[in-house]
């Protein structure tokens, strides 16, 4: 079976130079830049994120001089750039350029995907921590062994693509009651079709009430000891079995905080995990789905955990190559753009997993660049494919 149905260059071509230049002019991001203009920086960052598992400023400086980057950048580059110049440009460049580019990528590539809708948006946060001596932005924990660290929080909403991203570096967003709530409410106000799925980070009963008032469908979990008052019982006469759970209760309840009862009731589904006999309690405001379907929706929340692992392990997201707020934001948006390209490539070529998919993407990109090089030299690029499959003796 030929896995390479859609080649990398077809996907990257949806981000033409004209778009990059028009966006740079609109934001005036190149006002004081002579060599490292925004369009070139974007291509260099994208090339390095995709090509090097352990990317760094020195790696980027070396990549700038490579033949592969010269081909990606249509040969328009100087012979040398110092890694400190890249760092300075990351620190001073307006990250709005990359944020707008990320939004443009979402708009473009969502329509490029096959007609396949994902009814869920999985929300979660990940934290990157570094010594306060090195990182000047971010918030400190109040106490404990990690009190000397500064922390940054990245909250993402994942559908078939990472469709929402938030960067938090202030103390108030240390709580998921603040960060997750803000991310969920900020996503397309009025869009009530997709179900928001999130973990137990949100505990505030007022937040659940606000979601109900705004007609935001959601699925989450609560602590089994959470105080609740039953309103009505959906009467699970016999346990409902899924592959992993035994569901024994499905009722509508009022949740309580320390001071007051929630304004609106929630559906509460209680179960035990078959393997460990652990009790799990799911909550939702969705009425018309069977209890077992609600638990399966929550199970799919794990997709975003896998996505964060992919960002950190394969796209080097946990490593801050620039520690300024500007540089961190730029790397965030560039990393997500790289992930969008990879996810589209994965979907359109019917690939499974992340690690092998990324390797095939990089191999395919190198092959496409090799074809361009052969054509520039007056050769037949079609012979590249033939010789790769059957090398001449």
TAZIGI-V256282 format. One line per field, one symbol per residue. phi: phi as a letter, one per 20 degrees, with the letter a starting at -180 (. if undefined). psi: psi as a letter, one per 20 degrees, with the letter a starting at -180 (. if undefined). Layout:
phi: ???
psi: ???
This chain:
phi: .efefdegffffffdfgfffffffffemfdgdddeefgffffffffgfffecfdfbfffffffgeefffgffelmebefbbefffffffffdfffggffffffffgffeffefgfbedfdcedaccddcbgffddedoceffanfefeedccdcdcdddfcfebbcdccdffefefgeffgffffffkgnedeeeedbeffecffffgfffffelefbcbccffegfbcfebdelefcgeedfcccedbbbdceedefdbeffcfcecddbcfgfdmfeccdcadeeedggfffffffgfgfgfffffffgfeddmffeefbdefgfffffgfffffgffgfffgfffdledmdffgfffffffffffffffffffeneefffffffffcgff
psi: pohmgpqghhghiimqhgggghgghhilijgjpggmrggggghgggggghhphmqrghghhghhjqhghgghkkjnrrhqpqhhhggghhhiqoihghghgghhgggghhiiqrnoqoiqopprqqppqqpihhoirrqqqhaahjhiqqqqpopqoocirnipppppjqhhjhphhggggggghiompiojgqppprajhoiphhggghgghjkopqpaqrqhjppqppgqpjmnhqpppahiqopiporpqpqqahhrqqhqqqpooqrqpghijpppoqqrjphjqqghhghhghhihhhhghgggggghhjkhipoipjqgghggghghhhhgghggghggggijlqqrgghghghggghghghhgggggghjjaohhhggghhhnqq.
